[in-house]
Amino acid sequence: MTVEPAEPIVAEPAQFAPYGDFEADCPARMAVDLFGNSWLPVIVYMLREGPMRPGDLRTAIGGISQKMLTQTLRRMEQMILIERRRYAEAPPRVEYELTAAGHDLLNPIYALGEWVDRHGSAVRAAMSGADDED
């Protein structure tokens, strides 16, 4: 199977103040850490259309444990990516909604989605061929 190379999408790199290699406070490292948590981008994507309750999030995502969902939501709240709203009802109701920072994170998530759409099948095919050689 021959895969034609697609015209690359060129994005302008962000300009940061000079940092040493792998400095802990480097802004680029923070960006990589955001995507290092496999559930964080998924939750941001799921909240793109508006607030959701934790149970609805878990059902929509599938494959995430209650513990992992709770841990990730708490971390995202600390990072000001989401806002937690509690309603004084019986039984109590909680919803999570993206903040402005969370909405802005959708841009790189969409960009990664475009990349997967363009190159995912070729990568998958190459990886399955590499598995056959092992």
C-alpha positions in Angstrom: 0.0 0.0 0.0 1.5 3.3 -1.1 0.4 6.4 0.9 0.8 9.7 -0.8 2.4 12.3 1.4 -0.1 15.0 2.3 0.7 18.7 2.1 2.0 19.5 5.7 0.1 21.9 7.8 2.5 24.5 9.0 1.9 26.1 12.3 3.9 29.0 13.6 5.9 28.1 16.7 5.2 30.0 19.9 7.9 32.5 21.0 9.1 32.0 24.5 11.7 33.6 26.6 15.0 31.6 26.5 15.0 28.6 28.8 17.6 25.9 29.4 17.0 22.5 28.1 14.2 20.8 29.9 13.8 23.5 32.5 10.9 22.6 34.8 9.2 26.0 34.4 9.5 26.1 30.5 6.0 26.9 29.1 6.5 24.3 26.3 7.0 21.6 28.9 3.7 22.6 30.6 2.0 22.1 27.2 3.5 18.7 26.8 2.5 17.8 30.4 -1.1 18.7 29.5 -1.2 16.1 26.8 0.8 13.6 28.8 -2.4 12.9 30.8 -4.3 10.8 28.3 -7.7 11.6 29.8 -7.3 15.4 30.1 -7.7 16.1 26.3 -10.6 13.6 26.1 -12.5 15.4 28.9 -11.8 18.8 27.4 -13.2 17.5 24.1 -16.3 16.0 25.8 -17.0 19.4 27.5 -16.7 21.4 24.2 -20.5 21.8 23.8 -21.3 22.8 27.4 -21.5 21.6 31.0 -21.8 17.9 31.9 -22.4 15.9 35.1 -19.6 13.5 36.1 -21.8 10.4 35.5 -22.7 11.6 32.0 -19.0 12.4 31.3 -18.0 8.9 32.4 -20.7 7.3 30.2 -19.8 9.4 27.2 -16.1 8.7 27.5 -16.2 5.0 28.3 -13.2 3.1 29.7 -12.4 5.6 32.4 -12.7 4.6 36.1 -14.6 6.8 38.5 -11.4 7.3 40.5 -9.4 8.4 37.4 -12.3 10.7 36.3 -12.4 12.3 39.7 -8.6 12.8 39.9 -8.5 14.3 36.4 -11.4 16.6 37.0 -9.8 17.9 40.3 -6.5 18.4 38.5 -8.2 20.3 35.6 -10.0 22.5 38.1 -6.7 23.3 39.8 -5.3 24.2 36.4 -8.3 26.5 35.7 -9.3 24.5 32.7 -12.7 23.7 34.1 -15.1 25.1 36.6 -17.1 23.0 39.0 -20.7 24.1 39.8 -22.6 22.7 42.7 -26.4 23.1 42.9 -28.2 23.2 46.2 -30.7 20.4 45.3 -31.6 17.1 46.8 -29.9 15.0 45.7 -26.9 17.4 45.1 -26.0 18.0 41.5 -22.5 18.9 40.2 -21.6 20.0 36.7 -18.3 20.7 35.0 -17.8 23.3 32.3 -14.8 24.6 30.4 -13.2 27.9 31.3 -11.8 30.2 28.7 -8.4 28.5 29.1 -10.2 25.1 28.6 -11.9 26.3 25.5 -8.6 27.6 24.1 -7.2 24.1 24.6 -9.6 22.8 22.0 -7.5 24.4 19.3 -4.5 22.0 19.7 -6.9 19.1 20.3 -8.6 19.8 16.9 -5.2 20.2 15.3 -4.2 16.7 16.6 -7.5 15.4 15.3 -6.6 16.7 11.8 -3.2 15.1 12.0 -4.7 11.7 13.0 -7.2 12.1 10.1 -4.4 12.7 7.7 -1.8 10.3 8.9 -3.4 7.9 11.4 -4.0 5.1 9.0 -0.4 5.2 7.6 1.0 5.2 11.1 -1.3 2.4 12.2 -0.3 0.4 9.1 3.4 1.0 9.7 3.1 0.0 13.3 1.2 -3.2 12.5 4.0 -4.1 10.0 6.6 -3.4 12.8 4.7 -5.7 15.1 4.9 -8.5 12.5 8.7 -8.2 12.4 9.1 -8.7 16.1 
